[in-house]
Amino acid sequence: MPRAAPAARDARFWDRTARKYAKDPIADMAGYERTLERTRHYLKPGDSVLEFGCGTGTAALQLAPAVARYEASDLSGEMIAIAQEKAAAEGLSQLSFAVAAPEDGPWPDGSFDVALGFNVLHLIADRDAAFAALHRVLKPGGLLITKTPCLAEMSLPLRLALPLALPVMQLIGKAPSVAFLSADKLEGELAAAGFEILERASHGSSAKDARPFLVARRP
């Protein structure tokens, strides 16, 4: 299936910026570790896991040892190349990589027990299609676990500045697709896609964390 124009543009953007992205440090390491710990709580040794928007594979390398099969995917081939470089020395036989977005991935129905997406939902141009695809590839009772920046809940200066700056940056290829989500809107979209919300938490180190950790189940 040919990739939609926004997704193709986004893939080119992330291909260009992948090496720089790989060098950026994790801004809130304590919050990141809390997210990994809580995610592991939901993983079982026999699980098959799909991570979408895996970037350079940082979370995949941390979480793959907890499960039987872990497929990490991203729409950027360059991101996946870096992830494979990082994984080469780890010897994790259960970890594999794919260049794909949820909506155009090669996975059959009911392939996975858990789907993971960290810091990515606000960057997906067609979330309705992505959620439908994730619902399809999860087994009944399967979990969708995410942690996503909700830009509509960030500080007022950013909420005012970003909508003005982003269209110009996107026009010249300096920014990808970005959605201004709230946590409530995101929960509503998941519910509309057929998911049941099990958990909503905040793992950030600051008092105001605009990156809700959500766990949803496919009934």
Secondary structure, DSSP 8 states (H G I E B T S, - for coil): ----HHHHHHHHHHHHHHHHHHHS--S-HHHHHHHHHHHHHH--TT-EEEESS-TTSHHHHHHGGGSSEEEEEES-HHHHHHHHHHHTTT--TTEEEEE--GGG----TT-EEEEEEES-GGG-S-HHHHHHHHHHHEEEEEEEEEE---GGGS-HHHHHHHHHHHHHHHHTTSS-------HHHHHHHHHHTT-EEEEEEE--SSSS---EEEEEE--
